[in-house]
Amino acid sequence: MKLNLSVDEVLTTTRTVRKRLDLSKPVPRAVIEECLELALQAPNGSNLNVWRWIVVDDRATIATIAGLYKTGLEEYAKVHRRGNIGIPREDKLMDSAMTLLGILDRVPAMLVPLMPGRVEGKSASEQAVMWGSIVQAVWSFCLALRERGLGSAWTTVTLEREKEMADVLGIPFEQYTQVGLLPVAYTLGTDFKRAWRKPVSEVLSYNKF
């Protein structure tokens, strides 16, 4: 089922969804594949299509990944402890992040995008080519989910345990870099709104910084 949202609605209401993921409703593989078909239309370097995508819907594997997420989050929190940074609804944002920790083992499916090569030792331009050949597609996947009444959260915590993730999923670690982990589920309701963002006037300049 499609929501028939306008392009502007999809672009402005595709949110990171954690608290409102429907854990009780299965997500057919065909729906995920349909969203990926759309996502793969995103631009990529030289149109080489060298990305890889792993959908995880095996319950035991999801549980294992959820455990790695928990460990990674704990390690990340030790290194990156932060106080209040003064953004609107900051308390709700952190509460939402912790909610995902408690439900990740029950999500219907997960997506792990992969880009070829490793970023270690690469120059800024070389890394830009790598990230710039997959980031657009990952976000297009999120937009396609939104139009179909599904949601996700683009998380990077599992990169703290990337080698273990590679072992669980059989990824050749020296050949591919994981871009993140995206839980996939239908959403509880579809009425998502615009998020707070700084106004364009505060972040835009013309011709020089």
QUIQUIKA-V212034 format. One record per backbone hydrogen bond with DSSP energy under -0.5 kcal/mol. NH is the residue of the N-H (numbers start at 1). CO is the residue of the C=O. If there is no record, write none. Layout:
nh: {NH & NH}
co: {CO & CO}
This chain:
nh: {3 & 10 & 11 & 12 & 13 & 14 & 15 & 17 & 17 & 18 & 21 & 22 & 23 & 25 & 26 & 28 & 31 & 32 & 33 & 34 & 35 & 36 & 37 & 38 & 39 & 40 & 41 & 42 & 47 & 48 & 52 & 54 & 55 & 56 & 56 & 57 & 62 & 63 & 64 & 65 & 66 & 67 & 68 & 69 & 70 & 71 & 72 & 73 & 74 & 75 & 76 & 77 & 78 & 79 & 80 & 90 & 93 & 94 & 95 & 96 & 97 & 98 & 99 & 100 & 101 & 102 & 102 & 103 & 103 & 104 & 106 & 107 & 109 & 110 & 111 & 112 & 113 & 114 & 115 & 117 & 122 & 127 & 128 & 129 & 130 & 131 & 132 & 133 & 134 & 135 & 138 & 139 & 140 & 141 & 142 & 143 & 144 & 145 & 146 & 147 & 148 & 148 & 149 & 150 & 151 & 152 & 153 & 155 & 155 & 159 & 160 & 161 & 162 & 165 & 166 & 167 & 168 & 169 & 170 & 171 & 173 & 175 & 176 & 177 & 179 & 180 & 181 & 182 & 183 & 183 & 184 & 185 & 187 & 188 & 189 & 192 & 202 & 203 & 203 & 204 & 208}
co: {147 & 6 & 7 & 8 & 9 & 10 & 13 & 15 & 152 & 16 & 18 & 186 & 21 & 22 & 24 & 26 & 28 & 28 & 29 & 30 & 31 & 32 & 33 & 34 & 35 & 36 & 38 & 39 & 44 & 45 & 114 & 112 & 53 & 54 & 110 & 55 & 58 & 59 & 60 & 61 & 62 & 63 & 64 & 65 & 66 & 67 & 68 & 69 & 70 & 71 & 72 & 73 & 74 & 75 & 76 & 87 & 89 & 90 & 91 & 92 & 93 & 94 & 95 & 96 & 97 & 98 & 99 & 99 & 100 & 100 & 103 & 104 & 184 & 56 & 182 & 54 & 111 & 52 & 177 & 175 & 119 & 123 & 124 & 125 & 126 & 127 & 128 & 130 & 131 & 131 & 134 & 135 & 136 & 137 & 138 & 139 & 140 & 141 & 142 & 143 & 144 & 145 & 146 & 145 & 185 & 15 & 183 & 153 & 181 & 156 & 157 & 158 & 159 & 161 & 162 & 163 & 164 & 165 & 166 & 166 & 171 & 172 & 172 & 115 & 113 & 113 & 155 & 111 & 153 & 181 & 109 & 151 & 149 & 20 & 187 & 190 & 199 & 199 & 200 & 200 & 206}
